[in-house]
Amino acid sequence: MNFSAILFILFVVIVVIQLIYYLAFLFSFSVLRPEKKIKKHIPISIIICAKNEAKNLKKHLPSILDQDYLNFEVVLVNDSSTDKTLKVMKLFKATNSNIKIVDVKSNEAFWGNKKYALTLGIKASTNDFLVFTDADCKPNSNKWLAEISSKFSNQKAIVLGYSAYAKKKNSFLNALIRFETIITAQQYFSYAKLGMPYMGVGRNMAYRKELFFNNNGFNGHMSIKSGDDDLFINEVANSNNTEISFSKESFTISAPKTTYKDWILQKRRHVSTAKFYKPKHKLLLGLFYISQLFFWVFGITLVILGYNIYWVLALIALRFVTQLLCFGFTAKKLDDTYLVIFSPILELFLVTTQLIIFIANLISTPKHWK
């Protein structure tokens, strides 16, 4: 058996693995419809950890305070900022009685560690139900808090939300960032619905304070600078205690990075935590990425070689149709259908970038959250 024949067999196996992932895993969220639940208006503490975010707080805090919700407080955590973040917090507090400020001083043992600052914010919160977002995030509606809190129940102690990035015309980087964000959401929402929650994003998620302290907070990974969101969820989430929220009213919107350097540094921090996931999650996510990478490598190689070209093109078409349907339904649900027609080229760039990030993180790991 020659090289081309072996490569073709491997390519068939890779395509089969990809199809299984899309049909058995990712389609579970793609075809899901949001469930409307009765708005409970339970007492909520919104926690925002900010480090040098004076401008963003001025811009986005009003939309947080303007939520159509009866009983909530906003805990603003100033994580050793060197700009006017604390001053801005105090200005808002002067006119809003439901704001509480936690001023975190520099601590050598926890320097650059967002988890330490968040822990102090959680301890200072009044309510058991906690909703987390970032200073650079804006709720997509004044129903955001009501939508997220409605997912809590006696069994459900964790709510995973979606945080989109603002759209920018004529920017390939912006399209790539939004594409990656949808793919990530597609995965963690799908796995959660299948009873295997493995992560959430700190820009839009919620959990009970009781759950946090019963599981010793971030103690299991306090030394790891990143992962205040995904590592904690990976540690404590299960099929019984986790719910998802993906109605458009429940989204938050963030300003994306505007340079490739800044975005890659951000992704390096995010990717660096994946090696600490539970083994089953690392296996499933790793196999999906490896099969994705080899789909492109083997497919392009076989097309160049011209080996069994009609079968190769048929397999490529089958995989792309499946991927486009799956991504298309998800993109519509997450309000970004513009990306669908560009998804093959965006996927190629994303897979390549992820490989570069993986290699870079083997050489050195990012140290601080900001």
C-alpha positions as CSV (number, residue, x, y, z in Angstrom):
1,M,0.0,0.0,0.0
2,N,1.5,3.3,-1.1
3,F,1.6,6.6,0.8
4,S,-1.4,8.1,-1.0
5,A,-3.6,5.1,-0.2
6,I,-2.6,5.2,3.5
7,L,-3.3,8.9,3.6
8,F,-6.7,8.4,2.0
9,I,-7.7,5.8,4.6
10,L,-6.6,8.1,7.4
11,F,-8.6,11.0,5.8
12,V,-11.7,8.8,5.7
13,V,-11.3,8.1,9.4
14,I,-10.8,11.8,10.2
15,V,-14.0,12.7,8.3
16,V,-16.0,10.1,10.1
17,I,-14.7,11.4,13.5
18,Q,-15.7,15.0,12.5
19,L,-19.1,13.8,11.4
20,I,-19.7,12.0,14.6
21,Y,-18.7,15.1,16.6
22,Y,-21.0,17.4,14.6
23,L,-24.0,15.0,14.5
24,A,-23.7,13.5,18.0
25,F,-22.4,16.5,20.0
26,L,-22.6,19.9,18.4
27,F,-26.0,19.6,16.7
28,S,-27.6,19.1,20.2
29,F,-27.3,22.9,20.7
30,S,-27.7,23.9,17.1
31,V,-31.3,22.7,16.9
32,L,-32.2,23.7,20.5
33,R,-34.8,26.5,21.1
34,P,-34.7,28.8,24.1
35,E,-37.1,27.9,26.9
36,K,-39.0,30.7,28.4
37,K,-39.1,30.5,32.2
38,I,-41.0,32.5,34.7
39,K,-39.0,35.5,35.9
40,K,-38.3,34.9,39.6
41,H,-36.6,38.2,40.6
42,I,-34.7,36.4,43.3
43,P,-32.1,38.6,45.1
44,I,-29.0,38.9,42.9
45,S,-25.5,40.2,43.4
46,I,-23.7,41.2,40.2
47,I,-20.0,41.0,40.5
48,I,-17.7,43.0,38.3
49,C,-13.9,42.7,38.8
50,A,-12.1,45.7,37.2
51,K,-8.4,46.5,36.7
52,N,-7.7,49.8,35.0
53,E,-11.2,50.0,33.6
54,A,-12.3,53.6,34.3
55,K,-13.4,54.3,30.8
56,N,-15.3,51.0,30.4
57,L,-17.1,51.5,33.7
58,K,-18.3,54.9,32.7
59,K,-19.5,53.5,29.4
60,H,-21.2,50.3,30.5
61,L,-22.1,50.5,34.2
62,P,-25.3,52.6,33.5
63,S,-26.7,49.7,31.4
64,I,-26.0,47.3,34.3
65,L,-27.7,49.6,36.8
66,D,-30.7,50.1,34.4
67,Q,-31.7,46.5,34.5
68,D,-35.4,45.9,34.7
69,Y,-35.1,43.9,37.9
70,L,-36.5,44.3,41.4
71,N,-33.8,43.2,43.8
72,F,-30.1,43.4,42.9
73,E,-26.8,44.8,44.1
74,V,-23.7,45.5,42.1
75,V,-20.4,44.6,43.7
76,L,-17.5,46.5,42.1
77,V,-14.1,45.0,42.8
78,N,-11.2,47.4,42.1
79,D,-8.3,45.0,41.5
80,S,-5.3,47.3,42.4
81,S,-6.0,49.7,39.5
82,T,-3.5,52.5,38.7
83,D,-5.9,54.6,36.7
84,K,-9.2,56.3,38.0
85,T,-11.2,53.1,38.3
86,L,-11.8,53.5,42.0
87,K,-12.8,57.2,41.6
88,V,-15.3,56.2,38.9
89,M,-16.7,53.5,41.2
90,K,-17.2,56.0,44.0
91,L,-18.9,58.4,41.7
92,F,-21.5,55.8,40.7
93,K,-21.9,54.6,44.3
94,A,-22.7,58.2,45.4
95,T,-25.9,58.1,43.3
96,N,-26.7,54.4,43.5
97,S,-27.5,52.8,46.9
98,N,-27.2,49.3,45.5
99,I,-23.5,49.6,44.7
100,K,-20.9,48.0,47.0
101,I,-17.2,48.7,46.4
102,V,-14.4,46.3,47.3
103,D,-10.9,47.9,47.0
104,V,-8.3,45.2,46.6
105,K,-4.8,46.3,47.5
106,S,-1.7,44.8,45.9
107,N,-0.7,41.5,47.5
108,E,2.6,40.0,46.7
109,A,1.3,36.5,47.2
110,F,-1.6,37.0,44.8
111,W,-0.2,39.7,42.5
112,G,-1.8,39.6,39.1
113,N,-4.3,37.0,40.2
114,K,-7.9,37.9,39.4
115,K,-9.2,35.0,41.4
116,Y,-8.0,36.6,44.7
117,A,-9.9,39.8,43.8
118,L,-13.0,37.9,42.8
119,T,-13.0,35.9,46.0
120,L,-13.0,39.1,48.0
121,G,-15.9,40.4,45.9
122,I,-17.8,37.1,46.4
123,K,-17.3,37.3,50.2
124,A,-18.5,40.9,50.2
125,S,-21.7,40.1,48.3
126,T,-25.0,40.1,50.2
127,N,-26.9,37.5,48.1
128,D,-26.6,33.8,47.5
129,F,-27.2,34.1,43.7
130,L,-24.2,35.7,41.9
131,V,-24.0,36.9,38.3
132,F,-20.6,37.7,36.8
133,T,-19.6,40.0,34.0
134,D,-16.7,42.2,33.0
135,A,-16.2,46.0,33.0
136,D,-16.0,46.0,29.2
137,C,-19.3,44.1,28.8
138,K,-22.7,45.7,28.0
139,P,-25.9,43.7,28.5
140,N,-27.8,43.2,25.2
141,S,-31.0,44.3,26.9
142,N,-32.5,45.5,30.2
143,K,-33.9,42.0,30.6
144,W,-30.4,40.5,30.8
145,L,-30.5,39.9,34.6
146,A,-34.1,38.6,34.5
147,E,-33.2,36.1,31.8
148,I,-30.1,34.8,33.5
149,S,-31.7,34.6,37.0
150,S,-34.8,32.7,35.6
151,K,-32.6,29.7,34.9
152,F,-31.8,29.2,38.6
153,S,-33.8,26.5,40.4
154,N,-33.5,24.2,43.4
155,Q,-31.4,21.9,41.3
156,K,-29.7,24.4,38.9
157,A,-26.9,26.3,40.7
158,I,-24.9,27.3,37.6
159,V,-26.1,29.3,34.6
160,L,-23.9,29.5,31.5
161,G,-24.6,32.6,29.3
162,Y,-23.3,33.9,26.0
163,S,-21.1,36.9,25.5
164,A,-20.7,38.1,22.0
165,Y,-18.2,40.5,20.5
166,A,-19.2,43.8,18.9
167,K,-19.3,43.6,15.1
168,K,-16.9,45.7,13.0
169,K,-17.3,46.0,9.2
170,N,-14.5,45.2,6.8
171,S,-12.3,43.6,9.5
172,F,-11.1,40.0,9.0
173,L,-9.7,39.9,12.6
174,N,-13.1,40.9,14.0
175,A,-14.8,38.2,11.9
176,L,-12.3,35.7,13.1
177,I,-12.8,36.7,16.8
178,R,-16.6,36.4,16.4
179,F,-16.3,33.1,14.6
180,E,-14.1,31.6,17.4
181,T,-16.5,32.9,20.0
182,I,-19.5,31.2,18.3
183,I,-17.6,28.0,17.9
184,T,-16.6,28.0,21.6
185,A,-20.2,28.7,22.7
186,Q,-21.4,26.0,20.4
187,Q,-19.1,23.6,22.2
188,Y,-19.7,24.5,25.8
189,F,-23.5,24.8,25.3
190,S,-23.7,21.5,23.5
191,Y,-21.7,19.6,26.1
192,A,-23.7,21.2,28.9
193,K,-27.0,20.1,27.2
194,L,-25.6,16.6,26.9
195,G,-24.8,16.5,30.6
196,M,-21.1,17.2,30.3
197,P,-20.6,20.9,31.2
198,Y,-16.9,21.8,31.0
199,M,-16.6,25.6,30.9
200,G,-18.3,29.0,30.9
201,V,-17.1,32.5,30.2
202,G,-16.7,35.0,33.0
203,R,-18.2,37.8,30.8
204,N,-21.6,36.2,31.3
205,M,-22.2,33.4,33.8
206,A,-23.8,32.9,37.2
207,Y,-23.6,30.5,40.2
208,R,-24.6,30.3,43.8
209,K,-22.3,31.6,46.5
210,E,-23.1,28.4,48.5
211,L,-21.7,26.3,45.6
212,F,-18.6,28.5,45.5
213,F,-17.7,28.1,49.2
214,N,-18.8,24.4,49.5
215,N,-16.2,23.7,46.8
216,N,-13.5,25.8,48.4
217,G,-13.7,28.5,45.8
218,F,-10.7,28.8,43.6
219,N,-8.4,27.1,46.1
220,G,-7.8,24.1,43.8
221,H,-6.3,26.3,41.1
222,M,-5.5,29.6,42.8
223,S,-1.8,29.3,41.6
224,I,-3.0,29.3,38.0
225,K,-3.5,32.9,37.0
226,S,-6.2,32.3,34.4
227,G,-9.3,30.1,34.7
228,D,-11.5,32.0,37.2
229,D,-14.4,31.0,34.9
230,D,-13.6,27.8,33.0
231,L,-11.5,26.0,35.6
232,F,-14.1,26.6,38.4
233,I,-16.9,25.4,36.1
234,N,-14.9,22.4,35.0
235,E,-14.4,21.5,38.6
236,V,-17.9,21.9,40.0
237,A,-20.4,21.6,37.1
238,N,-22.3,18.5,36.4
239,S,-25.4,17.3,34.5
240,N,-27.7,18.0,37.4
241,N,-26.6,21.5,38.6
242,T,-26.0,23.3,35.2
243,E,-28.3,25.3,33.0
244,I,-27.7,27.4,29.9
245,S,-29.2,30.8,28.8
246,F,-29.0,31.8,25.2
247,S,-32.0,34.1,24.4
248,K,-30.8,37.3,22.7
249,E,-32.0,39.3,25.7
250,S,-29.5,37.4,27.9
251,F,-26.4,38.1,25.8
252,T,-23.7,40.5,26.9
253,I,-21.6,42.4,24.2
254,S,-17.9,43.1,24.6
255,A,-15.4,45.2,22.6
256,P,-13.1,42.8,20.7
257,K,-9.3,43.1,20.4
258,T,-8.3,45.3,17.5
259,T,-4.8,43.8,16.8
260,Y,-3.7,40.3,16.1
261,K,-1.0,40.6,18.8
262,D,-3.5,41.5,21.6
263,W,-6.0,38.8,20.5
264,I,-3.3,36.1,20.4
265,L,-2.1,37.1,23.9
266,Q,-5.7,36.9,25.1
267,K,-6.2,33.5,23.5
268,R,-2.9,32.2,24.9
269,R,-4.2,33.0,28.4
270,H,-7.5,31.2,27.7
271,V,-5.9,28.1,26.1
272,S,-3.3,27.8,28.9
273,T,-6.0,26.6,31.3
274,A,-7.3,23.8,29.1
275,K,-4.6,21.4,30.2
276,F,-6.1,21.5,33.7
277,Y,-9.5,20.3,32.6
278,K,-10.9,16.9,33.6
279,P,-9.3,14.0,31.5
280,K,-12.6,13.2,29.7
281,H,-13.0,16.8,28.6
282,K,-9.4,17.1,27.4
283,L,-9.8,13.9,25.4
284,L,-13.0,15.0,23.7
285,L,-11.9,18.5,23.0
286,G,-8.4,17.4,21.9
287,L,-9.7,14.8,19.6
288,F,-12.1,17.3,17.9
289,Y,-9.3,19.8,17.4
290,I,-6.8,17.2,16.1
291,S,-9.4,15.7,13.7
292,Q,-10.1,19.3,12.5
293,L,-6.4,20.0,11.9
294,F,-5.8,16.8,10.1
295,F,-9.0,17.2,8.0
296,W,-7.3,20.3,6.5
297,V,-3.8,18.8,6.3
298,F,-4.9,15.5,4.7
299,G,-7.6,17.0,2.5
300,I,-5.4,19.6,1.0
301,T,-2.6,17.1,0.5
302,L,-4.8,14.5,-1.2
303,V,-6.3,17.2,-3.5
304,I,-2.7,18.3,-4.5
305,L,-1.8,14.6,-5.1
306,G,-5.0,14.0,-7.1
307,Y,-5.5,10.7,-5.4
308,N,-9.1,9.4,-5.6
309,I,-10.0,13.0,-6.3
310,Y,-13.8,12.4,-6.7
311,W,-14.0,10.5,-3.4
312,V,-11.8,13.1,-1.6
313,L,-13.9,16.0,-2.9
314,A,-17.1,14.1,-2.0
315,L,-15.9,13.6,1.6
316,I,-14.8,17.2,1.8
317,A,-18.2,18.4,0.6
318,L,-20.0,16.1,3.0
319,R,-18.0,17.4,6.0
320,F,-18.5,21.0,4.9
321,V,-22.2,20.7,4.4
322,T,-22.5,19.2,7.9
323,Q,-20.3,21.8,9.4
324,L,-22.1,24.7,7.6
325,L,-25.5,23.4,8.7
326,C,-24.4,23.0,12.3
327,F,-22.6,26.4,12.4
328,G,-25.4,28.1,10.5
329,F,-28.1,27.1,13.0
330,T,-25.9,28.1,15.9
331,A,-24.9,31.5,14.3
332,K,-28.6,32.3,13.7
333,K,-29.3,31.5,17.3
334,L,-26.4,33.7,18.5
335,D,-27.3,36.5,16.1
336,D,-24.4,36.5,13.7
337,T,-25.4,34.7,10.4
338,Y,-23.1,37.0,8.3
339,L,-20.2,34.7,9.2
340,V,-21.8,31.5,7.8
341,I,-20.6,31.9,4.2
342,F,-17.1,32.7,5.3
343,S,-16.9,29.9,7.9
344,P,-14.6,27.5,5.9
345,I,-11.8,30.1,5.4
346,L,-12.3,31.4,9.0
347,E,-12.0,27.8,10.3
348,L,-8.7,27.3,8.4
349,F,-7.3,30.5,9.9
350,L,-8.5,29.6,13.3
351,V,-7.1,26.1,13.3
352,T,-3.8,27.5,12.1
353,T,-3.8,30.2,14.8
354,Q,-4.7,27.6,17.5
355,L,-1.7,25.5,16.5
356,I,0.6,28.5,16.7
357,I,-0.8,29.4,20.2
358,F,-0.4,25.8,21.4
359,I,3.3,25.8,20.3
360,A,3.8,29.3,21.9
361,N,2.4,28.1,25.2
362,L,4.7,25.1,25.2
363,I,7.6,27.6,25.2
364,S,6.2,30.0,27.8
365,T,2.9,30.6,29.6
366,P,1.2,34.0,30.1
367,K,1.5,35.0,33.8
368,H,-1.2,37.6,34.6
369,W,-4.8,38.2,33.8
370,K,-4.2,41.8,32.8
